[in-house]
């Protein structure tokens, strides 16, 4: 895993997931909520992680594995961005796509703690159909209204 501490090295993935989803919404404002949810099913994934915690007074001792969950947004055929804090100290990570019951093995490629983003690479052989990368836009205006969509 490569750790990035400079924003310039990780510039194209600096947007948070919430902004990326709002940009997708901004670009397709005419679509209904149902259509938008359908369009995003190939772009949004569910991440399941197993991670070690640390005891506060004995940080050299690992606690038992804990389970964590997050969402990720596709930025390439088999790569997603998510918040770094959701995959910190991960011992194991797997991804689930919408409308699939099986999990896809994944690995953390890059972590940028400064912007709290991580790039996750999914196993291309287990992926099947490639992910549909979201398109980012410079047209989003800070403070504009946001819409949220639930994918089940």
C-alpha positions as CSV (number, residue, x, y, z in Angstrom):
1,X,0.0,0.0,0.0
2,X,1.3,3.4,-0.9
3,X,0.6,6.3,1.4
4,X,0.3,9.8,-0.1
5,X,0.8,12.8,2.2
6,X,0.7,15.5,-0.5
7,X,-2.5,16.7,-2.1
8,X,-0.8,17.3,-5.4
9,X,0.1,13.6,-5.8
10,X,-3.5,12.6,-5.2
11,X,-5.2,15.6,-6.9
12,X,-7.7,13.8,-9.2
13,X,-9.1,11.8,-6.3
14,X,-9.3,14.6,-3.8
15,X,-13.1,15.0,-3.9
16,X,-15.0,13.4,-1.1
17,X,-17.6,10.9,-1.9
18,X,-20.4,13.2,-0.9
19,X,-19.2,15.8,-3.4
20,X,-18.8,13.2,-6.1
21,X,-22.3,12.0,-5.7
22,X,-23.6,15.5,-5.7
23,X,-21.7,16.2,-8.9
24,X,-23.3,13.2,-10.5
25,X,-26.6,14.5,-9.4
26,X,-25.8,18.0,-10.7
27,X,-24.9,16.6,-14.2
28,X,-28.1,14.6,-14.4
29,X,-30.6,16.9,-12.6
30,X,-33.4,16.0,-15.0
31,X,-33.4,12.3,-14.0
32,X,-35.9,11.1,-11.5
33,X,-34.7,9.6,-8.2
34,X,-35.5,6.1,-9.4
35,X,-33.6,6.6,-12.7
36,X,-30.7,8.1,-10.8
37,X,-30.5,5.1,-8.4
38,X,-30.5,2.8,-11.4
39,X,-27.7,4.8,-13.1
40,X,-25.5,4.7,-10.0
41,X,-25.8,0.9,-9.3
42,X,-22.8,0.3,-11.6
43,X,-20.8,3.1,-9.9
44,X,-21.4,2.7,-6.2
45,X,-20.1,-0.3,-4.2
46,X,-20.4,-1.5,-0.6
47,X,-17.1,-2.2,1.2
48,X,-16.7,-4.6,4.1
49,X,-13.5,-4.5,6.1
50,X,-11.9,-6.3,9.0
51,X,-9.5,-4.1,11.0
52,X,-7.5,-4.2,14.1
53,X,-8.1,-1.7,16.9
54,X,-5.5,-0.8,19.5
55,X,-5.8,-0.6,23.3
56,X,-5.4,2.9,24.5
57,X,-3.0,2.2,27.3
58,X,-1.1,-0.6,25.5
59,X,-1.0,0.4,21.8
60,X,1.4,-2.3,21.0
61,X,-1.3,-4.9,21.6
62,X,-3.8,-5.5,18.9
63,X,-7.4,-6.0,19.9
64,X,-9.6,-8.6,18.2
65,X,-10.6,-8.0,14.6
66,X,-13.6,-5.7,14.2
67,X,-15.9,-5.3,11.2
68,X,-16.4,-2.1,9.4
69,X,-18.5,-0.9,6.5
70,X,-18.2,1.9,3.9
71,X,-19.3,2.9,0.4
72,X,-17.1,3.6,-2.5
73,X,-17.5,5.5,-5.8
74,X,-16.0,4.1,-9.1
75,X,-13.3,6.2,-10.7
76,X,-12.1,3.5,-13.2
77,X,-13.2,0.0,-14.4
78,X,-11.9,-1.7,-11.2
79,X,-11.0,1.2,-8.9
80,X,-13.1,3.0,-6.3
81,X,-12.4,5.9,-3.9
82,X,-13.7,5.9,-0.3
83,X,-12.9,7.7,2.9
84,X,-9.5,6.7,4.3
85,X,-10.8,6.5,7.8
86,X,-13.1,3.6,6.9
87,X,-10.2,1.5,5.7
88,X,-7.5,2.5,8.2
89,X,-5.7,-0.4,9.8
90,X,-7.6,-2.8,7.5
91,X,-6.4,-6.4,7.7
92,X,-9.0,-7.5,5.1
93,X,-11.2,-5.8,2.6
94,X,-13.9,-7.0,0.2
95,X,-16.4,-5.3,-2.0
96,X,-20.0,-6.0,-3.0
97,X,-21.8,-4.6,-6.0
98,X,-25.5,-3.8,-6.3
99,X,-27.6,-6.8,-7.4
100,X,-24.8,-9.3,-6.6
101,X,-24.7,-11.6,-3.6
102,X,-21.0,-12.4,-3.7
103,X,-18.0,-10.4,-2.5
104,X,-15.1,-9.3,-4.7
105,X,-11.6,-9.3,-3.2
106,X,-10.0,-5.9,-3.1
107,X,-6.8,-4.2,-1.9
108,X,-5.9,-0.7,-0.8
109,X,-3.7,1.0,-3.3
110,X,-3.2,4.5,-2.1
111,X,-4.2,6.3,1.1
112,X,-4.2,10.1,1.5
113,X,-4.8,10.9,5.1
114,X,-4.6,14.7,4.4
115,X,-7.8,14.6,2.3
116,X,-9.2,11.4,4.0
117,X,-9.5,9.5,0.8
118,X,-8.3,6.0,-0.2
119,X,-8.1,4.3,-3.6
120,X,-9.2,0.7,-3.6
121,X,-8.5,-1.7,-6.5
122,X,-10.9,-4.6,-7.0
123,X,-9.8,-8.0,-8.4
124,X,-10.5,-7.6,-12.1
125,X,-10.9,-11.4,-12.5
126,X,-13.7,-11.6,-9.9
127,X,-15.3,-8.3,-10.9
128,X,-17.1,-9.6,-14.0
129,X,-18.7,-6.5,-15.7
130,X,-16.4,-3.4,-15.2
131,X,-17.6,-0.6,-13.0
132,X,-18.9,2.6,-14.5
133,X,-16.7,5.5,-13.4
134,X,-18.4,8.7,-12.3
135,X,-17.6,11.9,-14.2
136,X,-16.4,14.8,-12.1
137,X,-17.2,18.3,-13.0
138,X,-15.8,21.7,-12.2
139,X,-19.3,23.2,-12.6
140,X,-20.4,22.4,-9.0
141,X,-20.8,25.5,-7.0
142,X,-19.8,25.4,-3.3
143,X,-22.9,25.5,-1.2
144,X,-25.3,24.2,-3.9
145,X,-28.1,21.9,-2.8
146,X,-27.3,18.2,-2.5
147,X,-29.4,15.1,-3.1
148,X,-28.8,11.7,-1.7
149,X,-29.7,8.3,-3.1
150,X,-30.0,5.0,-1.3
151,X,-28.9,1.9,-3.2
152,X,-30.2,-1.4,-1.8
